[in-house]
Each structure stands twice: as structure tokens, then as C-alpha cells.
Amino acid sequence: MRFSVDGADWLPPEVRSKLREQNPNRINKKGEFVVQSDALRTQAGNLEGCLNIIYECIVKAAYVPKGPSEEKLQRIQELKEEQLEKKVFHKTVRSSKKQFRKGGDW
């Protein structure tokens, strides 16, 4: 079974490009998405298998991952602030240690 990726106006351009990117071995020189199945003994069963494969590839290409939740973003911000405070604290400790070494009338 084959269908033209360029002629599929029902697919958004982003999904078409992602489909090409994710399945380069399934697209021929004419720009057709080629799928074949010999899993079942009947032609109708194999046709249904091909449609399932095409459906899964399109769903995978159309998937847009969700961003982090508000709670997660807030937790990330808190961790960054804690890290910054620790960094500044350790920096002042190292600085005071070096200052202590410098000044001395023995």
C-alpha cells in the first residue's frame, strides 16, 4: 500500500516533514509512503495491517510532548535558587580562607 506524502493535504506540513524524517526507508523517490504486510493469509487482513502501520507512523509523527507542569517549573526554580545560594556561600568561604592566608605579620 502506498500514499503520496506531498499530496496528503489532510496532514499538516509539520507532520509531513516529521513523517519523512522518522521513516526515510519507507518513502520512495516519488515521495510515496510505502507499506506492505504479509502477516495474514487474507488480502483484507493485510490491508488492515498496512493501515494500522500507517496510522501508528502518523500518530508518532504528530506527537507533541507536553511541557513541564507548573509545580515542576516552580520546583526547578527553587532548586536553582538553592544552588545559587550554596555557590555564593562556598565562594565567600574560599575567599575568606585566602584572605586569612594573605594577611599576617608573623
C-alpha positions as a Markdown table, in Angstrom:
| # | Residue | x | y | z |
|---|---|---|---|---|
| 1 | Met | 0.0 | 0.0 | 0.0 |
| 2 | Arg | 1.3 | 3.5 | -0.8 |
| 3 | Phe | 0.1 | 7.1 | -0.5 |
| 4 | Ser | 1.7 | 10.3 | -1.5 |
| 5 | Val | 3.1 | 12.3 | 1.4 |
| 6 | Asp | 3.2 | 15.5 | -0.6 |
| 7 | Gly | -0.4 | 15.1 | -1.8 |
| 8 | Ala | -1.7 | 14.4 | 1.7 |
| 9 | Asp | -3.3 | 17.8 | 2.3 |
| 10 | Trp | -5.1 | 16.5 | 5.3 |
| 11 | Leu | -1.7 | 16.3 | 7.1 |
| 12 | Pro | -0.2 | 19.5 | 8.5 |
| 13 | Pro | 3.2 | 20.4 | 6.9 |
| 14 | Glu | 5.0 | 19.8 | 10.2 |
| 15 | Val | 3.6 | 16.2 | 10.4 |
| 16 | Arg | 4.5 | 15.5 | 6.8 |
| 17 | Ser | 8.1 | 16.7 | 7.4 |
| 18 | Lys | 8.4 | 14.7 | 10.6 |
| 19 | Leu | 6.9 | 11.6 | 8.9 |
| 20 | Arg | 9.7 | 11.9 | 6.2 |
| 21 | Glu | 12.3 | 12.4 | 8.9 |
| 22 | Gln | 11.2 | 9.4 | 11.0 |
| 23 | Asn | 10.6 | 7.0 | 8.2 |
| 24 | Pro | 13.2 | 7.6 | 5.4 |
| 25 | Asn | 13.3 | 4.0 | 4.4 |
| 26 | Arg | 9.5 | 3.9 | 3.8 |
| 27 | Ile | 9.5 | 6.8 | 1.3 |
| 28 | Asn | 10.5 | 6.1 | -2.3 |
| 29 | Lys | 11.9 | 8.6 | -4.9 |
| 30 | Lys | 8.4 | 9.7 | -5.9 |
| 31 | Gly | 7.6 | 10.8 | -2.4 |
| 32 | Glu | 5.2 | 7.9 | -1.7 |
| 33 | Phe | 4.9 | 6.3 | 1.7 |
| 34 | Val | 5.2 | 2.6 | 1.0 |
| 35 | Val | 4.0 | -0.1 | 3.4 |
| 36 | Gln | 3.4 | -3.8 | 2.8 |
| 37 | Ser | 2.3 | -6.6 | 5.1 |
| 38 | Asp | 2.3 | -10.4 | 4.6 |
| 39 | Ala | 1.3 | -11.1 | 8.2 |
| 40 | Leu | -2.1 | -12.6 | 7.5 |
| 41 | Arg | -3.4 | -15.0 | 4.8 |
| 42 | Thr | -6.1 | -12.7 | 3.5 |
| 43 | Gln | -5.7 | -9.6 | 1.4 |
| 44 | Ala | -8.2 | -7.7 | 3.6 |
| 45 | Gly | -6.3 | -8.6 | 6.8 |
| 46 | Asn | -3.0 | -7.4 | 5.3 |
| 47 | Leu | -4.7 | -4.2 | 4.1 |
| 48 | Glu | -5.9 | -3.6 | 7.6 |
| 49 | Gly | -2.4 | -4.3 | 8.9 |
| 50 | Cys | -0.9 | -1.7 | 6.5 |
| 51 | Leu | -3.5 | 0.9 | 7.6 |
| 52 | Asn | -2.6 | 0.2 | 11.2 |
| 53 | Ile | 1.1 | 0.7 | 10.4 |
| 54 | Ile | 0.4 | 4.0 | 8.6 |
| 55 | Tyr | -1.8 | 5.2 | 11.4 |
| 56 | Glu | 0.9 | 4.4 | 14.0 |
| 57 | Cys | 3.5 | 6.2 | 12.0 |
| 58 | Ile | 1.3 | 9.3 | 11.6 |
| 59 | Val | 0.4 | 9.4 | 15.3 |
| 60 | Lys | 4.1 | 9.1 | 16.2 |
| 61 | Ala | 5.0 | 11.9 | 13.8 |
| 62 | Ala | 2.1 | 14.1 | 15.1 |
| 63 | Tyr | 3.0 | 13.7 | 18.8 |
| 64 | Val | 3.9 | 16.9 | 20.6 |
| 65 | Pro | 5.5 | 16.4 | 24.0 |
| 66 | Lys | 3.9 | 18.3 | 26.9 |
| 67 | Gly | 6.0 | 20.8 | 28.7 |
| 68 | Pro | 6.7 | 20.6 | 32.4 |
| 69 | Ser | 3.8 | 21.3 | 34.8 |
| 70 | Glu | 3.6 | 24.5 | 36.9 |
| 71 | Glu | 4.7 | 22.5 | 40.0 |
| 72 | Lys | 7.7 | 21.1 | 38.3 |
| 73 | Leu | 8.7 | 24.6 | 37.0 |
| 74 | Gln | 8.4 | 26.0 | 40.5 |
| 75 | Arg | 10.5 | 23.2 | 41.9 |
| 76 | Ile | 13.1 | 23.7 | 39.3 |
| 77 | Gln | 13.2 | 27.5 | 40.1 |
| 78 | Glu | 13.6 | 26.7 | 43.8 |
| 79 | Leu | 16.4 | 24.3 | 43.2 |
| 80 | Lys | 18.2 | 26.9 | 41.0 |
| 81 | Glu | 17.9 | 29.4 | 43.8 |
| 82 | Glu | 19.2 | 27.0 | 46.4 |
| 83 | Gln | 22.1 | 26.1 | 44.1 |
| 84 | Leu | 23.0 | 29.8 | 43.7 |
| 85 | Glu | 22.9 | 30.4 | 47.4 |
| 86 | Lys | 25.2 | 27.4 | 48.1 |
| 87 | Lys | 27.6 | 28.6 | 45.3 |
| 88 | Val | 27.8 | 32.1 | 46.8 |
| 89 | Phe | 28.3 | 30.7 | 50.3 |
| 90 | His | 31.1 | 28.4 | 49.3 |
| 91 | Lys | 32.7 | 31.2 | 47.2 |
| 92 | Thr | 32.7 | 33.5 | 50.2 |
| 93 | Val | 34.2 | 30.8 | 52.4 |
| 94 | Arg | 37.0 | 30.2 | 49.9 |
| 95 | Ser | 37.6 | 33.9 | 49.6 |
| 96 | Ser | 37.8 | 34.4 | 53.3 |
| 97 | Lys | 40.2 | 31.5 | 53.6 |
| 98 | Lys | 42.5 | 33.1 | 51.1 |
| 99 | Gln | 42.3 | 36.5 | 52.8 |
| 100 | Phe | 43.2 | 34.9 | 56.1 |
| 101 | Arg | 46.3 | 33.4 | 54.4 |
| 102 | Lys | 47.4 | 36.7 | 52.9 |
| 103 | Gly | 47.3 | 39.0 | 55.9 |
| 104 | Gly | 49.8 | 38.2 | 58.6 |
| 105 | Asp | 52.6 | 39.9 | 60.4 |
| 106 | Trp | 54.5 | 37.0 | 61.7 |
